[in-house]
Amino acid sequence: MRKLALLLLPEFSNFGLAAVTEPLFVANWLSQDEMFEWRTMSDDGKPVRASNGGVVPVDGDLGLAAGCAALFVLASFDPARTARSRARTRWLKRIARTGAELVGIENGSLALAEAGLLDQHSAAVHWDNLAGFQELFPKIRIAQSLFSFSHNRVTCAGAAAILDMMIAWIAQHADAQTSSEVARHLLLNAGRDVRYGRPSHGDPRHGDLRYGDPRYGDSRPADPPFTQDAVVARARTIMQSHIDDPLPCEAVAQQVGLSLRQLERRFKQQLGQTLHSEYMQVRVEKAHQYLQQTALSVTEVSALTGFTSVEYFSKVYRRVFGVLPSKDRRQSTDAPVFRLKGGRGRSGKMG
């Protein structure tokens, strides 16, 4: 029997907890044996509020982790407040010294990173938290996949990818047959690609990644697919790589091999707005992430996202989110939200 400890941090995802434990239950059920035993815990042993507002009771406090083979850390919203604790950081380092496997689920990886326990490892990060994570932890390699195994460190970007990660994890700690059966009962397609963005079929650098495959790239994960137009997607990738020093729109068009007029037409058709407006939104989205996920000043964020004037940056930001950038410093459930295609800003509309 493998003993596991699950640390729930305030505002964790209830879905994430279910996605971790249900595959473990199915594995035990199929084997008709207790292959895995898990206990939930909080810092003080008291119930923990999940991001959906529910209050979840736990089995006990941090003492339950003694002797565990693996520690899962689950966190989601408001990581700057919930995942950063000096006392917990010291405790995590002690657990690491016992040789326990450390698993970060979504922003649970941030707690491990704060303790320096992911340095020189590859880590999978949710795309919405990538900007802040890279800024805060330059010693950590960003995986191109939705989950990553790096020695005795496991990280997962979160949401549905947790199920994929658990299937891979069970394959490593039980056997491939059990893992395959668990996937079958959970209606999971065990052969699907687990990388960010669209598959790059035939690419010899990656191939078709399977559960547990160690060949994870270190380059930046692509944004979630939102357009079927490859040229528009490429233009947006160029924008992403020129945020601190924005290119003229004509230069973007030239790099994708179209006239500015042709590219503008495609942006209008695909996204319903101009190339300039989309470029501005790409930069504001990055600013939003920096503000919520780092301690960078508003002036620094303004410069990092290509605004030469803090006053103009503040004006644009307020038009998008309805608040000044100085008032948007927490990644909480009630903070302004940046929407992708179909709606941007706190109310789903772009000014």
KAPE-V814517 format. One record per pair of residues at least 12 apart in sequence whose ideal C-beta (glycine too) atoms are under 6 Angstrom apart, sorted by sequence separation. I is the first residue (numbers start at 0). GAP is how many residues later the second one is. D is the distance in whole Angstrom. If there is no record, write none. Layout:
# KAPE-V814517
i & gap & d
I & GAP & D
I & GAP & D
This chain:
# KAPE-V814517
i & gap & d
23 & 12 & 5
166 & 12 & 5
169 & 12 & 6
262 & 12 & 6
108 & 14 & 6
146 & 14 & 6
237 & 14 & 5
286 & 14 & 5
44 & 15 & 5
101 & 15 & 6
145 & 15 & 4
193 & 15 & 5
320 & 15 & 4
41 & 16 & 5
44 & 16 & 3
166 & 16 & 5
40 & 17 & 5
43 & 17 & 6
122 & 17 & 5
234 & 17 & 5
237 & 17 & 6
39 & 18 & 4
146 & 18 & 4
286 & 18 & 4
39 & 19 & 5
40 & 19 & 5
121 & 19 & 5
123 & 19 & 5
285 & 19 & 5
38 & 20 & 4
40 & 20 & 6
105 & 20 & 6
118 & 20 & 4
95 & 21 & 5
121 & 21 & 5
123 & 21 & 6
189 & 21 & 6
234 & 21 & 5
92 & 22 & 5
117 & 22 & 5
123 & 22 & 6
233 & 22 & 5
282 & 22 & 5
40 & 23 & 5
91 & 23 & 4
123 & 23 & 5
282 & 23 & 6
70 & 24 & 6
82 & 24 & 6
112 & 24 & 5
123 & 24 & 4
320 & 24 & 5
321 & 24 & 5
38 & 25 & 5
50 & 25 & 5
88 & 25 & 6
195 & 25 & 3
196 & 25 & 3
230 & 25 & 5
319 & 25 & 5
320 & 25 & 5
50 & 26 & 5
88 & 26 & 4
121 & 26 & 5
195 & 26 & 5
248 & 26 & 5
82 & 27 & 4
197 & 27 & 6
248 & 27 & 6
297 & 27 & 5
78 & 28 & 4
82 & 28 & 4
121 & 28 & 5
297 & 28 & 5
61 & 29 & 6
70 & 29 & 5
120 & 29 & 4
64 & 30 & 6
75 & 30 & 5
83 & 30 & 5
163 & 30 & 5
69 & 31 & 4
70 & 31 & 6
71 & 31 & 4
72 & 31 & 5
73 & 31 & 5
75 & 31 & 6
78 & 31 & 5
123 & 31 & 5
125 & 31 & 4
5 & 32 & 6
7 & 32 & 6
67 & 32 & 6
74 & 32 & 4
120 & 32 & 5
122 & 32 & 4
123 & 32 & 6
125 & 32 & 5
318 & 32 & 4
0 & 33 & 5
74 & 33 & 4
123 & 33 & 5
1 & 34 & 5
2 & 34 & 5
3 & 34 & 4
4 & 34 & 6
5 & 34 & 5
6 & 34 & 6
7 & 34 & 6
73 & 34 & 5
231 & 34 & 5
290 & 34 & 6
72 & 35 & 4
0 & 36 & 5
13 & 36 & 4
283 & 36 & 5
228 & 37 & 6
290 & 37 & 5
9 & 38 & 6
11 & 38 & 6
12 & 38 & 6
13 & 38 & 5
72 & 38 & 5
231 & 38 & 5
290 & 38 & 6
9 & 39 & 6
291 & 39 & 4
7 & 40 & 4
10 & 40 & 5
13 & 40 & 6
170 & 40 & 6
238 & 40 & 5
242 & 40 & 5
170 & 41 & 5
228 & 41 & 5
167 & 43 & 4
226 & 43 & 5
238 & 43 & 5
242 & 43 & 5
166 & 44 & 5
167 & 44 & 4
108 & 46 & 5
145 & 48 & 5
144 & 49 & 5
144 & 50 & 5
287 & 50 & 5
100 & 51 & 5
101 & 51 & 5
102 & 51 & 4
103 & 51 & 5
104 & 51 & 5
143 & 51 & 6
19 & 52 & 6
105 & 52 & 3
284 & 53 & 5
15 & 58 & 5
4 & 59 & 6
4 & 60 & 4
243 & 60 & 5
245 & 60 & 4
11 & 62 & 4
242 & 62 & 6
243 & 62 & 5
4 & 63 & 4
11 & 63 & 5
12 & 63 & 4
242 & 63 & 6
280 & 63 & 6
11 & 64 & 5
2 & 65 & 5
10 & 65 & 6
2 & 66 & 6
3 & 66 & 5
4 & 66 & 5
5 & 66 & 5
6 & 66 & 5
7 & 66 & 5
8 & 66 & 4
10 & 66 & 4
1 & 67 & 5
10 & 67 & 5
147 & 68 & 5
10 & 71 & 6
144 & 71 & 5
9 & 72 & 5
143 & 72 & 6
8 & 73 & 5
142 & 73 & 4
143 & 73 & 4
8 & 74 & 6
143 & 75 & 6
140 & 77 & 5
143 & 77 & 6
15 & 89 & 5
121 & 94 & 6
126 & 94 & 6
225 & 114 & 6
225 & 115 & 5
34 & 139 & 6
18 & 143 & 4
22 & 143 & 4
26 & 143 & 5
18 & 144 & 5
15 & 146 & 6
26 & 151 & 6
29 & 151 & 5
26 & 155 & 5
130 & 155 & 6
25 & 156 & 5
131 & 157 & 6
130 & 158 & 4
22 & 159 & 5
25 & 159 & 5
130 & 159 & 6
134 & 159 & 5
131 & 161 & 2
131 & 162 & 5
1 & 171 & 6
77 & 253 & 6
77 & 254 & 4
76 & 255 & 6
76 & 256 & 5
50 & 282 & 6
